[in-house]
Amino acid sequence: MTKQSLNRQIFNLAIPTIIGFLGIILFETIDIFWIGKLGPNAVAAVGGSSFILWTLYSLMNLTNTGTATLIAQFCGAGDRDARHQVSREAFWYVLLFSFITIAILHFCIADLFRLMGLDQTTQQLALEYFRVYLYGLPIVYLFNLQGQILNAHGSTRLRSVILLFALGLNIVLDPLLIFGHWGFPEMGISGASLATIISEFIGVLLSIYALRRKDYIGRLRSFGQISGQYLKRLIGIGFPSATTNMTWTIVFPLLTVVITEFGMSPLAGLNIGNRWEGFPYFFSIGFSVAISTLVGNCVGRGDPELAKKIVRRGISLITLALLPFSLLFILIPEQLIGLLNDDPQVIHHGAEYLRIVGYFELFLGWELVLEGAYNGIGSTRPYMWVRVPLTLARVPLSWLMAITWGMGIEGVWWAISLTTLLKGVVLVAVYRYQIRKGSLYPAQP
């Protein structure tokens, strides 16, 4: 760390992560293209499944965020045995949690889709699609955990290579398993989810090889040795992270209730706008991963002053990185939305959304970079207490501005944007207050 400039350290970790996330965006676009050939009910089925999948992905943070934090700190402290023990424990917790989730959802998933109001055909397609994911959940969770372990060791480039390989394999398998090309079975919509499980299983095997080769985990036979000594710390770090990330899975459907008061075009415009906003979001996540790893390393080495400097530099760099996105969203939103849709009303509403949020994208970057800083420290409650209530506040604030105050659909866009502003500013204020108070650093592993 000390032999490289801070900028180079951050970019070396952030850029590979960003590239991996951009690969996810490309995959999702191609995936929905193939599924779309099965008809609108199939697309609706995937959309209904997505709400549950987002919740399951958020729940991974119960163990995975803490795993990344402790490993980064133990890397800084030079404690190889502790790193291996954390990885072993996290492996068993992930498997246990995934099997409990399978047991619960196996009996109630049909009822959940029914409660969403899906018609019978769409319900059946959603069940076919989701059940493959559900039974392959241990693979999905392990692949995510392995990515956290690699990132925590600073191997974001290797993680992105494995991720992109798995995504590429998924892209190839999609049409083969959905439509039965080249002698493969024609599985319809379930073929799309099976392609993902197969690809991530290959990713799990590649990750195990890489982790062992780099000595990031112990010998496989050592995985029978588990003490449970880190469970409390993993959950203590992971619970606020999981709660924070799950909040959006609650808020988005509730916001949809307000948005659809003005018709379907604003909802379509928001969905397309969110696709464009995914770029600055994933840029911010890439920087968040980098800051988390570097800060965790500093905390483990007992160097809080360098950790503070890294956080300040991270905020400066993400501000510069997101500035071009803000300008694009403000200056040419119609052209951006028009690239993905040609309906005049959808373009109008989507452009309004992008233009308004464009003024506040920088604060999204601050929010996520500071999440990474708190993750690295191992103190995740502060950002939970800021982000959860402000994210939930989007629902009543949207109703107040759009309906009560008569601002129309723009009131929803302003509610989303103003809460983004508040989350970024308040988190910076809280972080600085804790620095002045001396209550944040150092945190020892």
Contacts in CASP RR format, 6 or more apart in sequence:
PFRMAT RR
TARGET T0000
AUTHOR 0000-0000-0000
METHOD contacts of the structure
MODEL  1
MTKQSLNRQIFNLAIPTIIGFLGIILFETIDIFWIGKLGPNAVAAVGGSS
FILWTLYSLMNLTNTGTATLIAQFCGAGDRDARHQVSREAFWYVLLFSFI
TIAILHFCIADLFRLMGLDQTTQQLALEYFRVYLYGLPIVYLFNLQGQIL
NAHGSTRLRSVILLFALGLNIVLDPLLIFGHWGFPEMGISGASLATIISE
FIGVLLSIYALRRKDYIGRLRSFGQISGQYLKRLIGIGFPSATTNMTWTI
VFPLLTVVITEFGMSPLAGLNIGNRWEGFPYFFSIGFSVAISTLVGNCVG
RGDPELAKKIVRRGISLITLALLPFSLLFILIPEQLIGLLNDDPQVIHHG
AEYLRIVGYFELFLGWELVLEGAYNGIGSTRPYMWVRVPLTLARVPLSWL
MAITWGMGIEGVWWAISLTTLLKGVVLVAVYRYQIRKGSLYPAQP
1 9 0 8 1.000
1 294 0 8 1.000
1 297 0 8 1.000
1 298 0 8 1.000
1 306 0 8 1.000
4 12 0 8 1.000
6 309 0 8 1.000
6 310 0 8 1.000
6 313 0 8 1.000
7 313 0 8 1.000
7 317 0 8 1.000
9 290 0 8 1.000
9 294 0 8 1.000
9 310 0 8 1.000
10 287 0 8 1.000
10 290 0 8 1.000
10 291 0 8 1.000
10 294 0 8 1.000
10 310 0 8 1.000
10 313 0 8 1.000
10 314 0 8 1.000
10 317 0 8 1.000
11 290 0 8 1.000
11 317 0 8 1.000
12 156 0 8 1.000
12 157 0 8 1.000
12 290 0 8 1.000
13 151 0 8 1.000
13 154 0 8 1.000
13 156 0 8 1.000
13 286 0 8 1.000
13 289 0 8 1.000
13 290 0 8 1.000
13 293 0 8 1.000
13 294 0 8 1.000
14 156 0 8 1.000
14 286 0 8 1.000
14 287 0 8 1.000
14 289 0 8 1.000
14 290 0 8 1.000
16 156 0 8 1.000
16 157 0 8 1.000
16 159 0 8 1.000
16 160 0 8 1.000
16 161 0 8 1.000
17 151 0 8 1.000
17 156 0 8 1.000
17 159 0 8 1.000
17 160 0 8 1.000
17 285 0 8 1.000
17 286 0 8 1.000
17 289 0 8 1.000
17 290 0 8 1.000
18 282 0 8 1.000
18 283 0 8 1.000
18 285 0 8 1.000
18 286 0 8 1.000
19 160 0 8 1.000
19 164 0 8 1.000
20 160 0 8 1.000
20 163 0 8 1.000
20 164 0 8 1.000
20 167 0 8 1.000
21 282 0 8 1.000
21 285 0 8 1.000
21 286 0 8 1.000
22 279 0 8 1.000
22 282 0 8 1.000
23 163 0 8 1.000
23 164 0 8 1.000
23 167 0 8 1.000
24 163 0 8 1.000
24 167 0 8 1.000
24 282 0 8 1.000
25 275 0 8 1.000
25 278 0 8 1.000
25 279 0 8 1.000
25 282 0 8 1.000
26 167 0 8 1.000
27 167 0 8 1.000
27 168 0 8 1.000
27 170 0 8 1.000
27 171 0 8 1.000
30 171 0 8 1.000
30 174 0 8 1.000
31 170 0 8 1.000
31 171 0 8 1.000
31 174 0 8 1.000
31 192 0 8 1.000
32 43 0 8 1.000
32 46 0 8 1.000
34 174 0 8 1.000
34 175 0 8 1.000
34 178 0 8 1.000
34 179 0 8 1.000
34 192 0 8 1.000
35 42 0 8 1.000
35 43 0 8 1.000
35 46 0 8 1.000
35 178 0 8 1.000
35 189 0 8 1.000
35 192 0 8 1.000
36 42 0 8 1.000
36 43 0 8 1.000
37 178 0 8 1.000
37 179 0 8 1.000
38 125 0 8 1.000
38 178 0 8 1.000
38 188 0 8 1.000
38 189 0 8 1.000
41 119 0 8 1.000
41 121 0 8 1.000
41 122 0 8 1.000
41 125 0 8 1.000
42 125 0 8 1.000
42 129 0 8 1.000
42 189 0 8 1.000
44 118 0 8 1.000
44 122 0 8 1.000
44 125 0 8 1.000
45 118 0 8 1.000
45 122 0 8 1.000
45 123 0 8 1.000
45 125 0 8 1.000
45 126 0 8 1.000
45 128 0 8 1.000
45 129 0 8 1.000
45 189 0 8 1.000
46 126 0 8 1.000
46 129 0 8 1.000
46 189 0 8 1.000
46 192 0 8 1.000
48 113 0 8 1.000
48 116 0 8 1.000
48 118 0 8 1.000
48 126 0 8 1.000
49 126 0 8 1.000
49 129 0 8 1.000
49 130 0 8 1.000
49 133 0 8 1.000
51 116 0 8 1.000
51 249 0 8 1.000
51 252 0 8 1.000
51 253 0 8 1.000
52 105 0 8 1.000
52 109 0 8 1.000
52 112 0 8 1.000
52 130 0 8 1.000
53 130 0 8 1.000
53 133 0 8 1.000
54 248 0 8 1.000
54 249 0 8 1.000
55 246 0 8 1.000
55 249 0 8 1.000
56 101 0 8 1.000
56 137 0 8 1.000
56 140 0 8 1.000
57 144 0 8 1.000
57 245 0 8 1.000
58 242 0 8 1.000
58 245 0 8 1.000
58 246 0 8 1.000
58 249 0 8 1.000
59 97 0 8 1.000
59 101 0 8 1.000
59 242 0 8 1.000
59 246 0 8 1.000
60 94 0 8 1.000
60 141 0 8 1.000
60 144 0 8 1.000
60 145 0 8 1.000
60 242 0 8 1.000
61 238 0 8 1.000
61 241 0 8 1.000
61 242 0 8 1.000
61 245 0 8 1.000
62 97 0 8 1.000
62 234 0 8 1.000
62 235 0 8 1.000
62 238 0 8 1.000
62 239 0 8 1.000
62 241 0 8 1.000
62 242 0 8 1.000
63 90 0 8 1.000
63 93 0 8 1.000
63 94 0 8 1.000
63 97 0 8 1.000
63 145 0 8 1.000
63 234 0 8 1.000
63 235 0 8 1.000
63 238 0 8 1.000
64 90 0 8 1.000
64 94 0 8 1.000
64 144 0 8 1.000
64 145 0 8 1.000
64 148 0 8 1.000
64 238 0 8 1.000
65 148 0 8 1.000
65 237 0 8 1.000
65 238 0 8 1.000
65 241 0 8 1.000
65 242 0 8 1.000
65 375 0 8 1.000
65 380 0 8 1.000
66 233 0 8 1.000
66 234 0 8 1.000
66 236 0 8 1.000
66 237 0 8 1.000
66 238 0 8 1.000
66 241 0 8 1.000
66 375 0 8 1.000
66 378 0 8 1.000
67 86 0 8 1.000
67 87 0 8 1.000
67 90 0 8 1.000
67 145 0 8 1.000
67 148 0 8 1.000
67 149 0 8 1.000
67 152 0 8 1.000
67 234 0 8 1.000
68 148 0 8 1.000
68 149 0 8 1.000
68 151 0 8 1.000
68 152 0 8 1.000
68 292 0 8 1.000
68 293 0 8 1.000
68 375 0 8 1.000
68 376 0 8 1.000
69 152 0 8 1.000
69 237 0 8 1.000
69 292 0 8 1.000
69 296 0 8 1.000
69 375 0 8 1.000
69 376 0 8 1.000
69 377 0 8 1.000
69 378 0 8 1.000
70 82 0 8 1.000
70 86 0 8 1.000
70 230 0 8 1.000
70 233 0 8 1.000
70 234 0 8 1.000
70 237 0 8 1.000
70 445 0 8 1.000
71 83 0 8 1.000
71 86 0 8 1.000
71 87 0 8 1.000
71 148 0 8 1.000
71 149 0 8 1.000
71 152 0 8 1.000
71 153 0 8 1.000
72 152 0 8 1.000
72 153 0 8 1.000
72 292 0 8 1.000
72 293 0 8 1.000
72 295 0 8 1.000
72 296 0 8 1.000
72 297 0 8 1.000
72 299 0 8 1.000
72 300 0 8 1.000
72 376 0 8 1.000
73 296 0 8 1.000
73 297 0 8 1.000
73 299 0 8 1.000
73 300 0 8 1.000
73 376 0 8 1.000
73 378 0 8 1.000
73 443 0 8 1.000
73 444 0 8 1.000
73 445 0 8 1.000
74 80 0 8 1.000
74 82 0 8 1.000
74 83 0 8 1.000
74 86 0 8 1.000
74 300 0 8 1.000
74 445 0 8 1.000
75 83 0 8 1.000
75 152 0 8 1.000
75 153 0 8 1.000
75 154 0 8 1.000
75 296 0 8 1.000
75 297 0 8 1.000
75 300 0 8 1.000
76 296 0 8 1.000
76 297 0 8 1.000
76 298 0 8 1.000
76 299 0 8 1.000
76 300 0 8 1.000
76 301 0 8 1.000
77 300 0 8 1.000
77 301 0 8 1.000
77 445 0 8 1.000
79 445 0 8 1.000
80 215 0 8 1.000
82 445 0 8 1.000
83 216 0 8 1.000
84 217 0 8 1.000
84 218 0 8 1.000
84 222 0 8 1.000
85 227 0 8 1.000
85 229 0 8 1.000
85 230 0 8 1.000
86 230 0 8 1.000
86 234 0 8 1.000
87 149 0 8 1.000
87 211 0 8 1.000
87 216 0 8 1.000
87 217 0 8 1.000
87 218 0 8 1.000
88 217 0 8 1.000
88 218 0 8 1.000
88 222 0 8 1.000
88 223 0 8 1.000
88 224 0 8 1.000
88 225 0 8 1.000
88 226 0 8 1.000
89 226 0 8 1.000
89 227 0 8 1.000
89 228 0 8 1.000
89 229 0 8 1.000
89 230 0 8 1.000
89 231 0 8 1.000
89 234 0 8 1.000
90 145 0 8 1.000
90 149 0 8 1.000
90 234 0 8 1.000
91 142 0 8 1.000
91 145 0 8 1.000
91 223 0 8 1.000
92 223 0 8 1.000
92 226 0 8 1.000
93 231 0 8 1.000
93 234 0 8 1.000
94 138 0 8 1.000
94 141 0 8 1.000
94 142 0 8 1.000
94 145 0 8 1.000
95 138 0 8 1.000
95 141 0 8 1.000
95 142 0 8 1.000
97 141 0 8 1.000
98 137 0 8 1.000
98 138 0 8 1.000
98 140 0 8 1.000
98 141 0 8 1.000
99 138 0 8 1.000
101 134 0 8 1.000
101 137 0 8 1.000
102 134 0 8 1.000
102 135 0 8 1.000
102 137 0 8 1.000
105 112 0 8 1.000
105 134 0 8 1.000
106 134 0 8 1.000
109 127 0 8 1.000
109 130 0 8 1.000
109 131 0 8 1.000
109 134 0 8 1.000
110 123 0 8 1.000
110 127 0 8 1.000
113 123 0 8 1.000
113 126 0 8 1.000
113 127 0 8 1.000
113 130 0 8 1.000
114 123 0 8 1.000
118 126 0 8 1.000
125 189 0 8 1.000
128 188 0 8 1.000
128 189 0 8 1.000
128 190 0 8 1.000
129 189 0 8 1.000
129 190 0 8 1.000
129 192 0 8 1.000
129 193 0 8 1.000
130 193 0 8 1.000
131 190 0 8 1.000
132 190 0 8 1.000
132 191 0 8 1.000
132 193 0 8 1.000
132 194 0 8 1.000
132 197 0 8 1.000
133 140 0 8 1.000
133 193 0 8 1.000
133 196 0 8 1.000
133 197 0 8 1.000
136 197 0 8 1.000
139 197 0 8 1.000
139 200 0 8 1.000
139 201 0 8 1.000
139 204 0 8 1.000
140 196 0 8 1.000
140 197 0 8 1.000
140 200 0 8 1.000
142 204 0 8 1.000
143 166 0 8 1.000
143 200 0 8 1.000
143 203 0 8 1.000
143 204 0 8 1.000
143 207 0 8 1.000
146 203 0 8 1.000
146 204 0 8 1.000
146 207 0 8 1.000
146 208 0 8 1.000
146 211 0 8 1.000
147 159 0 8 1.000
147 162 0 8 1.000
147 163 0 8 1.000
147 207 0 8 1.000
149 211 0 8 1.000
149 216 0 8 1.000
149 217 0 8 1.000
150 156 0 8 1.000
150 158 0 8 1.000
150 159 0 8 1.000
150 162 0 8 1.000
150 207 0 8 1.000
150 210 0 8 1.000
150 211 0 8 1.000
150 216 0 8 1.000
151 159 0 8 1.000
151 289 0 8 1.000
151 292 0 8 1.000
151 293 0 8 1.000
152 293 0 8 1.000
153 214 0 8 1.000
153 216 0 8 1.000
154 293 0 8 1.000
155 210 0 8 1.000
155 214 0 8 1.000
155 216 0 8 1.000
156 289 0 8 1.000
156 290 0 8 1.000
156 293 0 8 1.000
158 210 0 8 1.000
158 214 0 8 1.000
162 203 0 8 1.000
162 206 0 8 1.000
162 207 0 8 1.000
162 210 0 8 1.000
165 202 0 8 1.000
165 203 0 8 1.000
165 206 0 8 1.000
166 199 0 8 1.000
166 200 0 8 1.000
166 202 0 8 1.000
166 203 0 8 1.000
166 206 0 8 1.000
167 199 0 8 1.000
168 199 0 8 1.000
169 198 0 8 1.000
169 199 0 8 1.000
169 202 0 8 1.000
170 195 0 8 1.000
170 196 0 8 1.000
170 198 0 8 1.000
170 199 0 8 1.000
173 194 0 8 1.000
173 195 0 8 1.000
173 198 0 8 1.000
173 199 0 8 1.000
174 191 0 8 1.000
174 192 0 8 1.000
174 195 0 8 1.000
175 181 0 8 1.000
176 182 0 8 1.000
176 184 0 8 1.000
176 195 0 8 1.000
177 184 0 8 1.000
177 185 0 8 1.000
177 187 0 8 1.000
177 188 0 8 1.000
177 191 0 8 1.000
177 192 0 8 1.000
177 194 0 8 1.000
177 195 0 8 1.000
178 186 0 8 1.000
178 187 0 8 1.000
178 188 0 8 1.000
178 189 0 8 1.000
178 191 0 8 1.000
178 192 0 8 1.000
178 195 0 8 1.000
179 186 0 8 1.000
179 188 0 8 1.000
180 186 0 8 1.000
180 187 0 8 1.000
187 194 0 8 1.000
208 217 0 8 1.000
208 220 0 8 1.000
210 216 0 8 1.000
211 217 0 8 1.000
212 218 0 8 1.000
212 219 0 8 1.000
212 220 0 8 1.000
236 380 0 8 1.000
237 375 0 8 1.000
237 378 0 8 1.000
237 380 0 8 1.000
238 380 0 8 1.000
239 380 0 8 1.000
240 380 0 8 1.000
240 381 0 8 1.000
240 383 0 8 1.000
240 384 0 8 1.000
241 371 0 8 1.000
241 375 0 8 1.000
241 380 0 8 1.000
241 384 0 8 1.000
243 384 0 8 1.000
243 388 0 8 1.000
244 371 0 8 1.000
244 380 0 8 1.000
244 383 0 8 1.000
244 384 0 8 1.000
244 387 0 8 1.000
244 388 0 8 1.000
244 391 0 8 1.000
247 387 0 8 1.000
247 388 0 8 1.000
247 391 0 8 1.000
247 392 0 8 1.000
248 391 0 8 1.000
250 392 0 8 1.000
251 391 0 8 1.000
251 392 0 8 1.000
251 394 0 8 1.000
251 395 0 8 1.000
254 395 0 8 1.000
255 394 0 8 1.000
255 395 0 8 1.000
255 398 0 8 1.000
255 412 0 8 1.000
255 416 0 8 1.000
256 267 0 8 1.000
258 395 0 8 1.000
258 398 0 8 1.000
258 399 0 8 1.000
258 402 0 8 1.000
258 403 0 8 1.000
258 412 0 8 1.000
259 266 0 8 1.000
259 267 0 8 1.000
259 270 0 8 1.000
259 409 0 8 1.000
259 412 0 8 1.000
260 266 0 8 1.000
260 267 0 8 1.000
261 402 0 8 1.000
261 403 0 8 1.000
262 402 0 8 1.000
262 408 0 8 1.000
262 409 0 8 1.000
265 343 0 8 1.000
265 345 0 8 1.000
265 346 0 8 1.000
265 348 0 8 1.000
265 349 0 8 1.000
266 349 0 8 1.000
266 350 0 8 1.000
266 409 0 8 1.000
266 412 0 8 1.000
268 341 0 8 1.000
268 343 0 8 1.000
268 346 0 8 1.000
268 349 0 8 1.000
269 337 0 8 1.000
269 341 0 8 1.000
269 346 0 8 1.000
269 347 0 8 1.000
269 349 0 8 1.000
269 350 0 8 1.000
269 353 0 8 1.000
270 349 0 8 1.000
270 350 0 8 1.000
270 353 0 8 1.000
272 337 0 8 1.000
272 340 0 8 1.000
272 341 0 8 1.000
272 346 0 8 1.000
272 350 0 8 1.000
273 336 0 8 1.000
273 337 0 8 1.000
273 350 0 8 1.000
273 353 0 8 1.000
273 354 0 8 1.000
275 340 0 8 1.000
276 329 0 8 1.000
276 336 0 8 1.000
276 337 0 8 1.000
276 354 0 8 1.000
277 329 0 8 1.000
277 354 0 8 1.000
277 357 0 8 1.000
277 361 0 8 1.000
279 325 0 8 1.000
280 322 0 8 1.000
280 325 0 8 1.000
280 326 0 8 1.000
280 361 0 8 1.000
280 364 0 8 1.000
280 365 0 8 1.000
281 364 0 8 1.000
281 368 0 8 1.000
283 318 0 8 1.000
283 321 0 8 1.000
283 322 0 8 1.000
283 325 0 8 1.000
284 318 0 8 1.000
284 322 0 8 1.000
284 364 0 8 1.000
284 365 0 8 1.000
284 367 0 8 1.000
284 368 0 8 1.000
284 369 0 8 1.000
285 368 0 8 1.000
287 314 0 8 1.000
287 317 0 8 1.000
287 318 0 8 1.000
287 321 0 8 1.000
287 365 0 8 1.000
287 368 0 8 1.000
287 369 0 8 1.000
288 368 0 8 1.000
288 369 0 8 1.000
288 371 0 8 1.000
288 372 0 8 1.000
288 375 0 8 1.000
289 372 0 8 1.000
290 314 0 8 1.000
291 310 0 8 1.000
291 311 0 8 1.000
291 314 0 8 1.000
291 369 0 8 1.000
291 372 0 8 1.000
291 373 0 8 1.000
291 376 0 8 1.000
292 372 0 8 1.000
292 373 0 8 1.000
292 375 0 8 1.000
292 376 0 8 1.000
293 376 0 8 1.000
294 307 0 8 1.000
294 310 0 8 1.000
295 307 0 8 1.000
295 310 0 8 1.000
295 311 0 8 1.000
295 372 0 8 1.000
295 373 0 8 1.000
295 375 0 8 1.000
295 376 0 8 1.000
295 377 0 8 1.000
296 307 0 8 1.000
296 376 0 8 1.000
296 377 0 8 1.000
296 378 0 8 1.000
298 304 0 8 1.000
298 306 0 8 1.000
298 307 0 8 1.000
298 310 0 8 1.000
299 307 0 8 1.000
299 376 0 8 1.000
299 377 0 8 1.000
299 378 0 8 1.000
299 441 0 8 1.000
299 442 0 8 1.000
299 443 0 8 1.000
299 444 0 8 1.000
299 445 0 8 1.000
300 442 0 8 1.000
300 444 0 8 1.000
300 445 0 8 1.000
302 442 0 8 1.000
302 444 0 8 1.000
303 442 0 8 1.000
304 441 0 8 1.000
304 442 0 8 1.000
307 373 0 8 1.000
307 377 0 8 1.000
307 441 0 8 1.000
308 435 0 8 1.000
308 441 0 8 1.000
310 373 0 8 1.000
311 369 0 8 1.000
311 370 0 8 1.000
311 373 0 8 1.000
311 431 0 8 1.000
314 369 0 8 1.000
315 366 0 8 1.000
315 369 0 8 1.000
315 370 0 8 1.000
315 428 0 8 1.000
318 362 0 8 1.000
318 365 0 8 1.000
318 366 0 8 1.000
318 368 0 8 1.000
318 369 0 8 1.000
319 362 0 8 1.000
319 365 0 8 1.000
319 366 0 8 1.000
322 361 0 8 1.000
322 362 0 8 1.000
322 364 0 8 1.000
322 365 0 8 1.000
323 362 0 8 1.000
325 358 0 8 1.000
325 361 0 8 1.000
326 358 0 8 1.000
326 359 0 8 1.000
326 361 0 8 1.000
326 362 0 8 1.000
328 336 0 8 1.000
329 336 0 8 1.000
329 354 0 8 1.000
329 355 0 8 1.000
329 357 0 8 1.000
329 358 0 8 1.000
329 361 0 8 1.000
330 355 0 8 1.000
330 358 0 8 1.000
330 359 0 8 1.000
333 350 0 8 1.000
333 351 0 8 1.000
333 352 0 8 1.000
333 353 0 8 1.000
333 354 0 8 1.000
333 355 0 8 1.000
334 347 0 8 1.000
334 348 0 8 1.000
334 351 0 8 1.000
336 351 0 8 1.000
336 354 0 8 1.000
337 346 0 8 1.000
337 347 0 8 1.000
337 350 0 8 1.000
337 351 0 8 1.000
337 354 0 8 1.000
338 347 0 8 1.000
341 347 0 8 1.000
349 409 0 8 1.000
352 409 0 8 1.000
352 410 0 8 1.000
352 413 0 8 1.000
353 413 0 8 1.000
356 410 0 8 1.000
356 413 0 8 1.000
356 414 0 8 1.000
356 417 0 8 1.000
357 413 0 8 1.000
357 416 0 8 1.000
357 417 0 8 1.000
357 420 0 8 1.000
358 417 0 8 1.000
359 417 0 8 1.000
360 417 0 8 1.000
360 418 0 8 1.000
360 420 0 8 1.000
360 421 0 8 1.000
363 420 0 8 1.000
363 421 0 8 1.000
363 423 0 8 1.000
363 424 0 8 1.000
363 425 0 8 1.000
364 420 0 8 1.000
364 424 0 8 1.000
365 424 0 8 1.000
366 424 0 8 1.000
366 425 0 8 1.000
366 427 0 8 1.000
366 428 0 8 1.000
367 383 0 8 1.000
367 387 0 8 1.000
367 420 0 8 1.000
367 423 0 8 1.000
367 424 0 8 1.000
367 427 0 8 1.000
370 383 0 8 1.000
370 424 0 8 1.000
370 427 0 8 1.000
370 428 0 8 1.000
370 431 0 8 1.000
371 383 0 8 1.000
371 387 0 8 1.000
371 427 0 8 1.000
373 431 0 8 1.000
374 380 0 8 1.000
374 382 0 8 1.000
374 383 0 8 1.000
374 431 0 8 1.000
377 440 0 8 1.000
377 441 0 8 1.000
377 443 0 8 1.000
378 443 0 8 1.000
379 440 0 8 1.000
379 443 0 8 1.000
382 427 0 8 1.000
382 430 0 8 1.000
382 431 0 8 1.000
382 434 0 8 1.000
383 427 0 8 1.000
386 423 0 8 1.000
386 426 0 8 1.000
386 427 0 8 1.000
386 430 0 8 1.000
387 423 0 8 1.000
387 427 0 8 1.000
390 419 0 8 1.000
390 422 0 8 1.000
390 423 0 8 1.000
390 426 0 8 1.000
391 419 0 8 1.000
391 423 0 8 1.000
393 419 0 8 1.000
394 415 0 8 1.000
394 416 0 8 1.000
394 419 0 8 1.000
397 415 0 8 1.000
397 418 0 8 1.000
397 419 0 8 1.000
398 411 0 8 1.000
398 412 0 8 1.000
398 415 0 8 1.000
398 416 0 8 1.000
400 415 0 8 1.000
401 407 0 8 1.000
401 408 0 8 1.000
401 411 0 8 1.000
401 412 0 8 1.000
401 414 0 8 1.000
401 415 0 8 1.000
402 408 0 8 1.000
402 409 0 8 1.000
402 410 0 8 1.000
402 411 0 8 1.000
402 412 0 8 1.000
402 415 0 8 1.000
405 411 0 8 1.000
407 414 0 8 1.000
431 440 0 8 1.000
434 440 0 8 1.000
435 441 0 8 1.000
END
